[in-house]
């Protein structure tokens, strides 16, 4: 099942519309020089979380993130490599550390989403 999900994700990002687009992570041709954790594309988050063992990647120095991304990145199509590495780390049992604050924030978000769903469910069409 996980292999099917991984392969679907790889197939999706290997589409020419992404790989040929240098503004998309799958088609990136340069050297990573993230200036802020907020500028890191979401598609890289799971890999970085597994690699560094931290749920909140903002706890990892941005220089370390740039270094590992540049070490692994070989140009367009390299996203598949990143996705496979993340999957390998997951399958090998590599842990990601969660703090009490992380867990509390996740619980609060779940409650907020549940409240939002209830509010939306209460809306009636006229």
DSSP file (Angstrom, degrees, kcal/mol; ACC not computed):
  #  RESIDUE AA STRUCTURE BP1 BP2  ACC     N-H-->O    O-->H-N    N-H-->O    O-->H-N    TCO  KAPPA ALPHA  PHI   PSI    X-CA   Y-CA   Z-CA
    1    1 A X     >        0   0    0      0, 0.0     4,-2.1     0, 0.0     5,-0.1   0.000 360.0 360.0 360.0 -47.0    0.0    0.0    0.0
    2    2 A X  H  >  +     0   0    0      1,-0.2     4,-2.9     2,-0.2     5,-0.2   0.882 360.0  54.2 -64.4 -36.8    2.7    2.5    0.9
    3    3 A X  H  > S+     0   0    0      2,-0.2     4,-2.8     1,-0.2    -1,-0.2   0.887 107.4  50.7 -64.0 -37.6    4.6    1.5   -2.3
    4    4 A X  H  > S+     0   0    0      2,-0.2     4,-2.3     1,-0.2    -2,-0.2   0.912 112.0  47.3 -63.8 -42.4    1.5    2.3   -4.3
    5    5 A X  H  X S+     0   0    0     -4,-2.1     4,-2.4     2,-0.2    -2,-0.2   0.929 113.3  48.1 -64.4 -45.6    1.2    5.7   -2.6
    6    6 A X  H  X S+     0   0    0     -4,-2.9     4,-2.7     1,-0.2    -2,-0.2   0.939 112.7  47.9 -60.1 -48.3    4.9    6.4   -3.1
    7    7 A X  H  X S+     0   0    0     -4,-2.8     4,-2.8     1,-0.2    -1,-0.2   0.875 110.9  51.4 -63.7 -37.2    4.7    5.4   -6.8
    8    8 A X  H  X S+     0   0    0     -4,-2.3     4,-2.4     2,-0.2    -1,-0.2   0.914 111.1  48.1 -63.8 -42.5    1.6    7.6   -7.3
    9    9 A X  H  X S+     0   0    0     -4,-2.4     4,-2.4     2,-0.2    -2,-0.2   0.914 113.2  47.7 -64.5 -43.0    3.3   10.5   -5.8
   10   10 A X  H  X S+     0   0    0     -4,-2.7     4,-1.8     2,-0.2    -2,-0.2   0.931 111.7  49.8 -63.8 -45.8    6.4   10.0   -7.9
   11   11 A X  H  < S+     0   0    0     -4,-2.8    -1,-0.2     1,-0.2    -2,-0.2   0.903 110.9  51.2 -58.8 -41.3    4.3    9.6  -11.1
   12   12 A X  H >< S+     0   0    0     -4,-2.4     3,-1.2     1,-0.2    -2,-0.2   0.955 114.3  40.9 -61.1 -51.4    2.5   12.8  -10.2
   13   13 A X  H 3< S+     0   0    0     -4,-2.4    -1,-0.2     1,-0.3    -2,-0.2   0.670 106.8  63.9 -76.0 -16.1    5.7   14.9   -9.7
   14   14 A X  T 3< S+     0   0    0     -4,-1.8    -1,-0.3    -5,-0.2    -2,-0.2   0.382  73.4 122.8 -86.9   4.8    7.5   13.4  -12.7
   15   15 A X  S X> S-     0   0    0     -3,-1.2     4,-2.3    -4,-0.2     3,-2.0  -0.425  74.7-120.2 -64.1 140.5    4.9   14.8  -15.1
   16   16 A X  H 3> S+     0   0    0      1,-0.3     4,-2.5     2,-0.2     5,-0.2   0.819 110.4  66.4 -53.2 -33.1    6.6   17.0  -17.7
   17   17 A X  H 34 S+     0   0    0      1,-0.2    -1,-0.3     2,-0.2    10,-0.1   0.785 113.2  32.4 -62.8 -24.3    4.5   20.1  -16.5
   18   18 A X  H X4 S+     0   0    0     -3,-2.0     3,-1.0    -6,-0.2     6,-0.3   0.856 119.0  49.3 -94.1 -46.1    6.4   19.9  -13.2
   19   19 A X  H 3< S+     0   0    0     -4,-2.3    -3,-0.2     1,-0.3    -2,-0.2   0.824 114.4  46.3 -66.2 -31.5    9.8   18.6  -14.3
   20   20 A X  T 3< S+     0   0    0     -4,-2.5     2,-0.8    -5,-0.3    -1,-0.3   0.515  94.0  89.0 -87.8  -5.1   10.1   21.2  -17.1
   21   21 A X    X   -     0   0    0     -3,-1.0     3,-1.8    -5,-0.2     6,-0.6  -0.824  59.5-166.2 -96.9 105.6    9.0   24.1  -14.8
   22   22 A X  T 3  S+     0   0    0     -2,-0.8     7,-0.3     1,-0.3     8,-0.2   0.625  87.4  61.6 -68.7 -11.5   12.1   25.5  -13.2
   23   23 A X  T 3  S+     0   0    0      5,-0.1     2,-0.3     6,-0.1    -1,-0.3   0.559  92.8  78.3 -87.8  -9.2    9.8   27.4  -10.7
   24   24 A X  S X  S-     0   0    0     -3,-1.8     3,-1.5    -6,-0.3     4,-0.5  -0.766  89.5-121.1 -98.3 144.9    8.4   24.1   -9.4
   25   25 A X  G >  S+     0   0    0     -2,-0.3     3,-1.0     1,-0.3    -1,-0.1   0.852 112.1  57.5 -52.9 -36.8   10.5   22.0   -6.9
   26   26 A X  G 3  S+     0   0    0      1,-0.2    51,-2.2    50,-0.1    53,-0.3   0.768 114.2  37.9 -67.3 -24.1   10.4   19.0   -9.3
   27   27 A X  G <  S+     0   0    0     -3,-1.5    49,-0.3    -6,-0.6    -1,-0.2   0.276  81.7 139.8-109.6  10.3   12.1   21.1  -12.0
   28   28 A X    <   +     0   0    0     -3,-1.0    50,-0.2    -4,-0.5    -5,-0.1  -0.313  24.0 178.5 -60.7 131.6   14.5   23.1   -9.9
   29   29 A X        +     0   0    0     -7,-0.3    -1,-0.1    46,-0.2    -6,-0.1   0.448  51.3  71.3-113.8  -3.3   17.8   23.5  -11.6
   30   30 A X  S    S-     0   0    0     -8,-0.2     2,-0.4     1,-0.1    45,-0.1   0.074  87.6 -77.1 -98.8-154.6   19.8   25.7   -9.2
   31   31 A X        -     0   0    0      2,-0.0     2,-0.2    44,-0.0    -1,-0.1  -0.927  47.6-113.6-109.9 132.8   21.4   25.5   -5.8
   32   32 A X        +     0   0    0     -2,-0.4    38,-0.1    34,-0.2    37,-0.0  -0.474  41.9 161.8 -69.6 134.0   19.2   25.6   -2.7
   33   33 A X        -     0   0    0     -2,-0.2    -1,-0.1    37,-0.0    30,-0.1  -0.371  15.7-174.7-147.2  57.7   19.7   28.7   -0.6
   34   34 A X        -     0   0    0     28,-0.2    32,-0.1     1,-0.2     3,-0.1  -0.352  10.1-169.0 -59.4 132.4   16.6   28.9    1.5
   35   35 A X  S    S+     0   0    0      1,-0.2     2,-0.3    -2,-0.0    -1,-0.2   0.570  71.7  21.3 -98.1 -12.4   16.7   32.1    3.6
   36   36 A X  S >  S-     0   0    0     26,-0.1     3,-1.3     1,-0.1    -1,-0.2  -0.991  72.5-122.5-152.9 149.7   13.8   31.0    5.8
   37   37 A X  G >  S+     0   0    0     -2,-0.3     3,-1.3     1,-0.3    -1,-0.1   0.802 111.9  64.6 -63.5 -27.9   12.1   27.8    6.9
   38   38 A X  G 3  S+     0   0    0      1,-0.3    -1,-0.3    20,-0.0    20,-0.0   0.696  94.7  59.7 -68.6 -18.9    8.9   29.2    5.5
   39   39 A X  G <  S+     0   0    0     -3,-1.3     2,-0.5     2,-0.1    -1,-0.3   0.468  77.8 106.6 -89.6  -2.3   10.3   29.2    2.0
   40   40 A X  S <  S-     0   0    0     -3,-1.3     5,-0.1    -4,-0.2    -3,-0.0  -0.672  80.0-114.9 -80.0 121.7   10.9   25.4    2.0
   41   41 A X    >   -     0   0    0     -2,-0.5     3,-2.1     1,-0.1     4,-0.5  -0.266  18.7-124.3 -57.7 140.5    8.4   23.8   -0.3
   42   42 A X  G >> S+     0   0    0      1,-0.3     3,-1.4     2,-0.2     4,-0.6   0.787 106.0  71.3 -57.2 -30.6    6.0   21.5    1.6
   43   43 A X  G 34 S+     0   0    0      1,-0.3     4,-0.3     2,-0.1    -1,-0.3   0.720  99.8  48.5 -62.4 -19.3    7.0   18.5   -0.7
   44   44 A X  G <> S+     0   0    0     -3,-2.1     4,-2.4     1,-0.1    -1,-0.3   0.602  88.2  87.9 -91.7 -14.0   10.4   18.5    1.1
   45   45 A X  H <> S+     0   0    0     -3,-1.4     4,-3.0    -4,-0.5     5,-0.2   0.896  85.4  48.9 -57.8 -49.0    9.1   18.6    4.7
   46   46 A X  H  X S+     0   0    0     -4,-0.6     4,-2.4     1,-0.2    -1,-0.2   0.906 112.9  48.8 -61.5 -41.3    8.6   14.9    5.3
   47   47 A X  H  > S+     0   0    0     -4,-0.3     4,-3.2     2,-0.2    -1,-0.2   0.950 113.8  45.9 -61.3 -48.1   12.1   14.1    4.0
   48   48 A X  H  X S+     0   0    0     -4,-2.4     4,-2.5     1,-0.2     6,-0.4   0.887 111.1  52.9 -64.7 -38.7   13.6   16.8    6.2
   49   49 A X  H  X>S+     0   0    0     -4,-3.0     4,-1.4    -5,-0.2     5,-0.9   0.938 115.3  40.7 -60.9 -46.6   11.6   15.8    9.2
   50   50 A X  H  <5S+     0   0    0     -4,-2.4    -2,-0.2    -5,-0.2    -1,-0.2   0.935 115.0  51.2 -67.2 -46.2   12.9   12.2    8.8
   51   51 A X  H  <5S+     0   0    0     -4,-3.2    -2,-0.2     1,-0.2    -1,-0.2   0.922 122.7  30.0 -59.4 -46.1   16.4   13.1    7.9
   52   52 A X  H  <5S-     0   0    0     -4,-2.5    -1,-0.2    -5,-0.2    -2,-0.2   0.573 101.9-128.8 -92.6  -9.5   16.9   15.4   10.9
   53   53 A X  T  <5 +     0   0    0     -4,-1.4    44,-2.7    -5,-0.3     2,-0.4   0.752  68.5 121.2  70.8  23.7   14.5   13.6   13.2
   54   54 A X  B   < -a   97   0A   0     -5,-0.9    -1,-0.2    -6,-0.4    -2,-0.2  -0.978  54.8-155.2-124.6 129.1   12.6   16.7   14.1
   55   55 A X  S    S+     0   0    0     42,-2.0     2,-1.0    -2,-0.4    -1,-0.1   0.941  92.3  54.6 -64.5 -47.1    8.9   17.3   13.5
   56   56 A X  S >  S-     0   0    0     41,-0.3     3,-2.1     1,-0.2    -1,-0.2  -0.772  71.2-166.1 -92.1 104.6    9.4   21.1   13.4
   57   57 A X  G >  S+     0   0    0     -2,-1.0     3,-1.9     1,-0.3    -1,-0.2   0.702  80.8  76.8 -66.2 -16.4   11.9   21.7   10.8
   58   58 A X  G 3  S+     0   0    0      1,-0.3    -1,-0.3    -3,-0.1     4,-0.1   0.684  84.7  65.7 -67.1 -13.3   12.3   25.3   12.0
   59   59 A X  G <  S+     0   0    0     -3,-2.1     2,-0.5     2,-0.1    -1,-0.3   0.584  88.3  82.3 -79.9  -9.9   14.4   23.7   14.8
   60   60 A X  S <  S-     0   0    0     -3,-1.9     5,-0.1    -4,-0.2   -23,-0.0  -0.818  96.7-105.4 -96.2 130.9   17.0   22.7   12.3
   61   61 A X    >>  -     0   0    0     -2,-0.5     4,-1.6     1,-0.2     3,-0.8  -0.298  23.7-131.0 -55.5 135.0   19.5   25.3   11.2
   62   62 A X  H 3> S+     0   0    0      1,-0.3     4,-2.6     2,-0.2     5,-0.2   0.811 106.9  60.6 -59.4 -31.1   18.6   26.6    7.7
   63   63 A X  H 3> S+     0   0    0      1,-0.2     4,-2.2     2,-0.2    -1,-0.3   0.889 103.2  50.3 -64.0 -38.6   22.3   26.1    6.7
   64   64 A X  H <> S+     0   0    0     -3,-0.8     4,-2.2     2,-0.2     5,-0.2   0.875 110.3  50.2 -67.0 -37.5   22.0   22.4    7.5
   65   65 A X  H  X S+     0   0    0     -4,-1.6     4,-2.4     2,-0.2     5,-0.2   0.943 111.5  47.4 -65.8 -47.6   18.9   22.1    5.4
   66   66 A X  H  X S+     0   0    0     -4,-2.6     4,-2.4     1,-0.2     5,-0.2   0.903 111.1  53.4 -59.0 -40.9   20.5   23.9    2.5
   67   67 A X  H  X S+     0   0    0     -4,-2.2     4,-2.0     2,-0.2    -2,-0.2   0.941 111.6  42.1 -62.2 -49.5   23.5   21.6    2.8
   68   68 A X  H  X S+     0   0    0     -4,-2.2     4,-1.8     1,-0.2     5,-0.2   0.894 114.7  51.4 -68.0 -38.4   21.7   18.3    2.7
   69   69 A X  H  X S+     0   0    0     -4,-2.4     4,-2.2    -5,-0.2    -1,-0.2   0.915 113.0  44.8 -64.8 -41.8   19.4   19.4   -0.1
   70   70 A X  H  < S+     0   0    0     -4,-2.4    -1,-0.2    -5,-0.2    -2,-0.2   0.836 110.0  56.0 -70.7 -32.2   22.3   20.6   -2.2
   71   71 A X  H  < S+     0   0    0     -4,-2.0    -1,-0.2    -5,-0.2    -2,-0.2   0.881 118.5  32.3 -64.5 -38.2   24.2   17.4   -1.5
   72   72 A X  H  < S+     0   0    0     -4,-1.8     2,-0.2    -5,-0.1    -2,-0.2   0.754  96.2  97.7 -91.2 -27.7   21.3   15.2   -2.8
   73   73 A X     <  +     0   0    0     -4,-2.2     3,-0.1    -5,-0.2   -41,-0.0  -0.457  36.0 170.4 -75.8 130.6   19.9   17.4   -5.5
   74   74 A X        -     0   0    0      1,-0.5     2,-0.2    -2,-0.2    -1,-0.1   0.197  55.0 -93.1-119.9  12.2   21.0   16.6   -9.0
   75   75 A X  S >  S+     0   0    0    -45,-0.1     3,-2.1   -47,-0.0    -1,-0.5  -0.620  83.1   7.1 107.9-168.8   18.6   18.8  -10.9
   76   76 A X  T 3  S+     0   0    0    -49,-0.3   -49,-0.2     1,-0.3   -50,-0.1  -0.159 126.8  29.2 -51.3 137.1   15.1   18.2  -12.5
   77   77 A X  T >  S+     0   0    0    -51,-2.2     3,-0.9   -64,-0.1     4,-0.5   0.285  85.9 110.8  93.9  -9.2   13.8   14.8  -11.6
   78   78 A X  T <>  +     0   0    0     -3,-2.1     4,-1.8   -52,-0.3     3,-0.3   0.647  56.0  81.3 -73.0 -14.1   15.6   14.6   -8.3
   79   79 A X  H 3> S+     0   0    0    -53,-0.3     4,-2.8     1,-0.2    -1,-0.2   0.874  85.9  59.2 -59.8 -35.1   12.4   14.9   -6.4
   80   80 A X  H <> S+     0   0    0     -3,-0.9     4,-2.5     1,-0.2    -1,-0.2   0.912 103.8  51.1 -57.9 -42.4   11.9   11.2   -6.9
   81   81 A X  H  > S+     0   0    0     -4,-0.5     4,-2.4    -3,-0.3    -1,-0.2   0.914 110.7  48.2 -60.3 -44.4   15.2   10.6   -5.1
   82   82 A X  H  X S+     0   0    0     -4,-1.8     4,-2.3     2,-0.2    -2,-0.2   0.922 112.3  48.6 -63.5 -45.2   14.1   12.7   -2.2
   83   83 A X  H  X S+     0   0    0     -4,-2.8     4,-2.1     1,-0.2    -2,-0.2   0.894 112.6  48.1 -63.6 -40.1   10.7   10.9   -2.0
   84   84 A X  H  X S+     0   0    0     -4,-2.5     4,-2.6    -5,-0.2    -1,-0.2   0.890 110.4  51.5 -68.7 -38.8   12.4    7.5   -2.1
   85   85 A X  H  X S+     0   0    0     -4,-2.4     4,-2.3     2,-0.2    -2,-0.2   0.915 110.3  48.9 -63.0 -42.4   14.9    8.4    0.6
   86   86 A X  H  X S+     0   0    0     -4,-2.3     4,-2.3     1,-0.2    -2,-0.2   0.917 111.8  49.3 -62.7 -42.8   12.1    9.6    2.9
   87   87 A X  H  X S+     0   0    0     -4,-2.1     4,-2.8     2,-0.2    -2,-0.2   0.899 109.9  51.3 -63.2 -41.6   10.2    6.4    2.2
   88   88 A X  H  X S+     0   0    0     -4,-2.6     4,-1.8     2,-0.2    -1,-0.2   0.907 110.3  48.8 -62.3 -42.1   13.4    4.3    3.0
   89   89 A X  H  <>S+     0   0    0     -4,-2.3     5,-2.4     2,-0.2     4,-0.5   0.903 111.9  49.5 -64.7 -40.2   13.9    6.2    6.3
   90   90 A X  H ><5S+     0   0    0     -4,-2.3     3,-1.3     1,-0.2    -2,-0.2   0.942 111.9  47.7 -61.3 -48.6   10.2    5.6    7.2
   91   91 A X  H 3<5S+     0   0    0     -4,-2.8    -1,-0.2     1,-0.3    -2,-0.2   0.792 108.1  55.4 -65.7 -28.4   10.5    1.9    6.4
   92   92 A X  T 3<5S-     0   0    0     -4,-1.8    -1,-0.3    -5,-0.2    -2,-0.2   0.550 118.5-111.7 -81.9  -6.4   13.7    1.6    8.4
   93   93 A X  T < 5 +     0   0    0     -3,-1.3    -3,-0.2    -4,-0.5     2,-0.2   0.644  50.7 172.9  89.0  15.2   11.9    3.0   11.5
   94   94 A X      < -     0   0    0     -5,-2.4    -1,-0.2    -6,-0.2     2,-0.1  -0.413  27.9-132.4 -61.4 126.0   13.7    6.3   11.6
   95   95 A X        -     0   0    0     -2,-0.2     2,-0.5   -42,-0.0    -1,-0.1  -0.392  11.9-148.8 -83.5 155.4   12.0    8.4   14.3
   96   96 A X        -     0   0    0     -2,-0.1     2,-0.3   -44,-0.0   -42,-0.2  -0.997  25.7-126.4-119.8 125.9   10.8   11.9   14.2
   97   97 A X  B     -a   54   0A   0    -44,-2.7   -42,-2.0    -2,-0.5     2,-0.4  -0.558  23.2-168.9 -79.0 132.4   10.9   13.7   17.6
   98   98 A X        -     0   0    0     -2,-0.3     2,-0.2   -44,-0.1   -44,-0.0  -0.964   8.3-150.8-115.6 135.4    7.7   15.3   18.9
   99   99 A X     >  -     0   0    0     -2,-0.4     4,-2.1     1,-0.1     5,-0.2  -0.552  32.9-104.5 -95.5 169.5    7.7   17.6   21.9
  100  100 A X  H  > S+     0   0    0      1,-0.2     4,-2.4     2,-0.2     5,-0.2   0.869 124.5  54.5 -59.9 -36.2    4.8   18.1   24.2
  101  101 A X  H  > S+     0   0    0      2,-0.2     4,-2.3     1,-0.2    -1,-0.2   0.879 105.9  52.0 -66.0 -37.6    4.2   21.5   22.6
  102  102 A X  H  > S+     0   0    0      2,-0.2     4,-2.2     1,-0.2    -2,-0.2   0.932 111.4  46.2 -62.1 -45.9    4.0   19.8   19.1
  103  103 A X  H  X S+     0   0    0     -4,-2.1     4,-2.5     1,-0.2    -2,-0.2   0.905 112.3  50.3 -65.8 -42.3    1.4   17.3   20.4
  104  104 A X  H  X S+     0   0    0     -4,-2.4     4,-2.4     1,-0.2    -1,-0.2   0.901 110.7  50.1 -62.3 -40.6   -0.6   20.1   22.1
  105  105 A X  H  X S+     0   0    0     -4,-2.3     4,-2.1     2,-0.2    -2,-0.2   0.890 110.6  49.5 -65.5 -39.4   -0.5   22.1   18.8
  106  106 A X  H  X S+     0   0    0     -4,-2.2     4,-2.2     2,-0.2    -2,-0.2   0.914 111.5  48.8 -65.6 -42.3   -1.7   19.1   16.8
  107  107 A X  H  X S+     0   0    0     -4,-2.5     4,-2.5     1,-0.2    -2,-0.2   0.919 110.7  50.6 -62.9 -43.3   -4.5   18.5   19.2
  108  108 A X  H  X S+     0   0    0     -4,-2.4     4,-2.4     1,-0.2    -1,-0.2   0.887 110.1  50.2 -62.3 -38.9   -5.6   22.1   19.1
  109  109 A X  H  X S+     0   0    0     -4,-2.1     4,-2.6     2,-0.2    -1,-0.2   0.902 109.6  50.8 -66.7 -40.1   -5.6   22.1   15.3
  110  110 A X  H  X S+     0   0    0     -4,-2.2     4,-2.6     2,-0.2    -2,-0.2   0.931 111.9  47.0 -62.2 -45.7   -7.7   18.9   15.3
  111  111 A X  H  X S+     0   0    0     -4,-2.5     4,-2.6     1,-0.2    -2,-0.2   0.913 112.2  50.7 -61.8 -42.7  -10.2   20.5   17.7
  112  112 A X  H  X S+     0   0    0     -4,-2.4     4,-2.2     1,-0.2    -2,-0.2   0.911 111.6  47.2 -62.2 -42.9  -10.3   23.7   15.5
  113  113 A X  H  X S+     0   0    0     -4,-2.6     4,-2.4     2,-0.2    -2,-0.2   0.893 111.8  50.5 -66.7 -39.3  -10.9   21.6   12.4
  114  114 A X  H  X S+     0   0    0     -4,-2.6     4,-2.2     2,-0.2    -2,-0.2   0.914 111.1  48.9 -64.0 -42.3  -13.7   19.6   14.0
  115  115 A X  H  X S+     0   0    0     -4,-2.6     4,-2.3     1,-0.2    -2,-0.2   0.893 111.2  50.5 -62.9 -39.5  -15.3   22.9   15.2
  116  116 A X  H  X S+     0   0    0     -4,-2.2     4,-2.3     2,-0.2    -2,-0.2   0.906 109.6  50.1 -65.1 -41.8  -15.0   24.3   11.7
  117  117 A X  H  X S+     0   0    0     -4,-2.4     4,-2.3     2,-0.2    -2,-0.2   0.889 110.6  50.1 -64.1 -39.3  -16.6   21.2   10.2
  118  118 A X  H  X S+     0   0    0     -4,-2.2     4,-1.3     2,-0.2    -2,-0.2   0.921 110.5  49.7 -63.6 -43.5  -19.5   21.4   12.7
  119  119 A X  H  < S+     0   0    0     -4,-2.3     4,-0.5     1,-0.2     3,-0.3   0.902 112.2  47.3 -63.7 -41.5  -20.0   25.1   11.9
  120  120 A X  H >< S+     0   0    0     -4,-2.3     3,-1.1     1,-0.2    -1,-0.2   0.888 109.0  54.9 -66.9 -38.8  -20.1   24.3    8.2
  121  121 A X  H 3< S+     0   0    0     -4,-2.3    -1,-0.2     1,-0.2    -2,-0.2   0.754 101.8  59.3 -65.7 -24.2  -22.5   21.4    8.7
  122  122 A X  T 3< S+     0   0    0     -4,-1.3     2,-0.3    -3,-0.3    -1,-0.2   0.635  82.2 101.0 -80.1 -14.4  -24.9   23.8   10.5
  123  123 A X    <   -     0   0    0     -3,-1.1     2,-0.4    -4,-0.5    -3,-0.0  -0.552  58.7-161.7 -74.8 131.5  -25.2   26.0    7.4
  124  124 A X        -     0   0    0     -2,-0.3     2,-0.2     2,-0.0    -2,-0.1  -0.913  16.5-121.0-117.1 142.4  -28.4   25.3    5.6
  125  125 A X              0   0    0     -2,-0.4     0, 0.0     1,-0.1     0, 0.0  -0.528 360.0 360.0 -76.9 146.7  -29.3   26.3    2.0
  126  126 A X              0   0    0     -2,-0.2    -1,-0.1     0, 0.0    -2,-0.0   0.376 360.0 360.0-104.5 360.0  -32.3   28.5    1.4
